[in-house]
C-alpha cells in the first residue's frame, strides 16, 4: 500500500510550464485522489500573466500568496471588473466566468488556485506553450 499524499509541496510534483509562468498541482485526482476539486500553486514572473479565459462548468478560487497584480473577473453580463490585488486577497471566479491575472509588481507573484469540480487543469495540457517541468527543477 502506498503512502497517501496528504502533505504535498510544489517542488515535489511536476509543474505545468507556460510562457507566462507555471502551475504546480498539489491537490487533485492525479496527485492524491481528491475527487471534488483540484488546485495548486501558480508562479507568475514580473510583467507576466494569463490572458482572459474561462473554465467551463467549474468555479475557481484564487488566493494571492505573494506579489501584486491586476485581476479581472467578468460580471454576469460579461463586463470586466478589474481590481488591484496583493497578498491576502481571495478572488472568487463564478462557474464558467472569464477572468485574467497579470503580475504588475517588480518581483514574482504567487497564487494558490482551486478548481471545483476538478478537471479544468487537464485542458491546460492542450495549450500550445504547455510543457512539463520535472519535480525539483
Secondary structure, DSSP 4 states (H G I P E B T S, - for coil): -PPP--S--GGGS-EEEETTEEEEEEESHHHH---S-EEEEEEE-TT-EEEEE--TT-EEEEEEEESEEEEEEE-TTS-EEEEEEETT-EEEE-TT--EEEEE-SSS-EEEEEEEESTTHHHHGGGSTT-EEE-TT-
